[in-house]
Amino acid sequence: MSETWSQRLLADGFGRIAESLPAIVDGLSVDDLLWRPYDGANSIAWTLWHIARMEDVQIAPLAGTEEVWTRDGWVERFGLPYKPRAMGYGQSAAEVAAFRLEDPTLLTGYYQAVHEATIGLVDTLGDDDLARIVDERWDPPVTAAVRLVSVVDDAAQHIGQAAYVKGLLGLR
């Protein structure tokens, strides 16, 4: 099957996240990554972890696979004080503050593994696949295409938030 415009567009959108995330981590210490501008704020590390988890949680069902988080042992490697299914959505400030990281390469490695799974899915999707209804709880029902665009949009917003907090590090 030759690559479609839809596949190219989705791959480009997800590729921008895959380029931006390691660039944010680059040059930062663990303390920098865990710093929060105020008690209720998200750290860079938590935000980047959330991006990867959010994408993983939404891509796996579309692909009919297990999440990379559990399948490839990332949950154990991170060793976070959260339930294995946690992805950051709805977490309290105290739960966000409990996020710990010893090795920044966990963030980039996990996201890279999720990105590979995402692109693996995107490479298989034809127009009929993209038009498939994946969530009927909304009006109109959500198609696979809309879900994928939503993931890119959410990730891009969070990348911007993490980049902003990185910029604030110089003001500490």
PLY file of the C-alpha trace (Angstrom):
ply
format ascii 1.0
element vertex 172
property float x
property float y
property float z
element edge 171
property int vertex1
property int vertex2
end_header
0.00 0.00 0.00
1.44 3.40 -0.89
1.52 6.12 1.71
-1.56 8.35 1.74
-1.82 12.06 2.44
-3.58 11.24 5.70
-0.71 9.03 6.80
1.87 11.68 5.88
-0.03 14.37 7.76
-0.44 12.25 10.90
3.18 11.10 10.77
4.29 14.73 10.48
2.18 15.82 13.44
3.39 12.99 15.66
6.93 13.49 14.36
6.93 17.07 15.61
6.16 15.84 19.12
8.89 13.20 18.81
11.41 15.91 17.86
10.29 18.41 20.50
10.20 16.15 23.54
13.91 15.20 23.59
14.84 18.81 22.82
13.10 19.89 26.01
14.92 17.25 28.08
18.29 18.10 26.51
20.65 19.84 28.92
18.36 19.60 31.95
19.28 17.96 35.23
16.90 15.74 37.15
16.32 18.66 39.55
15.43 20.90 36.60
13.03 18.33 35.21
11.29 17.90 38.58
11.12 21.61 39.45
7.63 23.09 39.69
7.15 26.87 39.45
4.66 26.70 42.34
3.17 23.95 44.49
0.16 23.30 42.27
2.10 23.28 38.98
3.25 20.37 36.86
6.95 19.70 36.47
8.55 19.30 33.08
9.15 15.61 33.81
5.56 14.94 34.84
4.25 16.80 31.78
6.45 14.84 29.38
5.53 11.55 31.08
1.87 12.53 30.75
2.31 13.21 27.02
3.74 9.73 26.50
1.11 8.06 28.69
-1.76 9.95 27.04
-0.59 8.94 23.59
0.08 5.34 24.63
-3.34 4.99 26.31
-5.14 6.25 23.20
-3.06 4.54 20.51
-3.04 1.03 21.98
-6.81 0.48 21.62
-6.76 1.86 18.08
-3.98 -0.58 17.22
-5.54 -3.45 19.17
-2.40 -3.83 21.27
-1.36 -3.62 24.89
0.04 -0.28 26.04
3.80 0.09 25.60
3.86 1.17 29.28
2.99 -2.30 30.55
3.96 -4.45 27.57
7.58 -3.28 27.52
8.12 -2.87 31.26
8.23 0.93 31.41
5.90 0.91 34.41
8.54 -1.01 36.39
11.44 1.08 35.05
9.80 4.32 36.16
8.71 2.87 39.51
6.20 5.65 40.10
3.91 5.71 43.15
0.86 5.43 40.86
-1.38 2.60 39.78
-0.09 1.01 36.57
-3.00 2.43 34.53
-2.35 6.03 35.70
-1.70 8.51 32.92
-1.90 11.81 34.77
-5.47 12.70 33.85
-7.29 13.90 36.95
-4.31 13.61 39.26
-4.21 15.92 42.25
-1.40 18.37 42.94
-0.14 15.98 45.62
-0.03 13.10 43.12
1.84 15.26 40.61
4.28 16.28 43.36
4.93 12.58 44.08
6.34 12.07 40.57
9.97 10.97 40.79
12.65 10.49 38.17
16.22 9.32 38.51
17.17 9.06 34.85
15.99 11.58 32.22
16.49 9.00 29.47
13.42 7.21 30.81
11.29 10.10 29.52
12.84 10.13 26.07
13.08 6.34 25.82
9.48 5.76 26.79
8.21 8.44 24.43
10.34 7.04 21.59
8.83 3.58 22.14
5.31 5.07 22.15
6.11 7.08 19.02
7.28 3.95 17.22
4.01 2.21 18.14
2.06 5.25 16.95
3.84 5.42 13.61
3.44 1.66 13.27
-0.31 2.19 13.53
-0.42 5.25 11.28
1.44 3.34 8.58
-1.39 0.79 8.43
-4.35 3.17 8.28
-6.37 3.65 5.13
-9.28 6.01 4.67
-11.79 3.39 5.84
-9.77 2.83 9.01
-9.64 6.55 9.73
-13.41 6.86 9.25
-14.11 4.05 11.73
-16.10 5.15 14.79
-14.02 4.54 17.92
-16.11 6.31 20.57
-19.87 6.66 20.46
-20.12 8.60 23.74
-19.86 11.88 21.81
-22.17 13.63 19.39
-21.04 13.27 16.71
-19.27 9.97 17.44
-15.48 10.11 17.34
-13.66 8.57 14.39
-10.13 7.18 14.48
-8.99 10.23 12.50
-10.50 12.65 15.01
-8.98 10.70 17.91
-5.53 10.84 16.32
-5.76 14.57 15.64
-6.90 15.07 19.25
-3.83 13.20 20.51
-1.52 15.38 18.39
-3.30 18.53 19.59
-3.14 17.54 23.26
0.53 16.56 23.00
1.41 19.81 21.22
-0.25 21.87 23.93
1.64 19.97 26.65
4.93 20.32 24.75
4.33 24.07 24.81
3.67 23.96 28.55
6.87 22.01 29.20
8.87 24.40 27.02
7.43 27.35 28.95
8.43 25.83 32.29
11.92 25.15 30.86
12.12 28.86 30.06
11.17 29.69 33.63
14.12 27.70 35.01
16.35 30.72 34.49
14.18 32.76 36.85
14.61 30.48 39.84
0 1
1 2
2 3
3 4
4 5
5 6
6 7
7 8
8 9
9 10
10 11
11 12
12 13
13 14
14 15
15 16
16 17
17 18
18 19
19 20
20 21
21 22
22 23
23 24
24 25
25 26
26 27
27 28
28 29
29 30
30 31
31 32
32 33
33 34
34 35
35 36
36 37
37 38
38 39
39 40
40 41
41 42
42 43
43 44
44 45
45 46
46 47
47 48
48 49
49 50
50 51
51 52
52 53
53 54
54 55
55 56
56 57
57 58
58 59
59 60
60 61
61 62
62 63
63 64
64 65
65 66
66 67
67 68
68 69
69 70
70 71
71 72
72 73
73 74
74 75
75 76
76 77
77 78
78 79
79 80
80 81
81 82
82 83
83 84
84 85
85 86
86 87
87 88
88 89
89 90
90 91
91 92
92 93
93 94
94 95
95 96
96 97
97 98
98 99
99 100
100 101
101 102
102 103
103 104
104 105
105 106
106 107
107 108
108 109
109 110
110 111
111 112
112 113
113 114
114 115
115 116
116 117
117 118
118 119
119 120
120 121
121 122
122 123
123 124
124 125
125 126
126 127
127 128
128 129
129 130
130 131
131 132
132 133
133 134
134 135
135 136
136 137
137 138
138 139
139 140
140 141
141 142
142 143
143 144
144 145
145 146
146 147
147 148
148 149
149 150
150 151
151 152
152 153
153 154
154 155
155 156
156 157
157 158
158 159
159 160
160 161
161 162
162 163
163 164
164 165
165 166
166 167
167 168
168 169
169 170
170 171
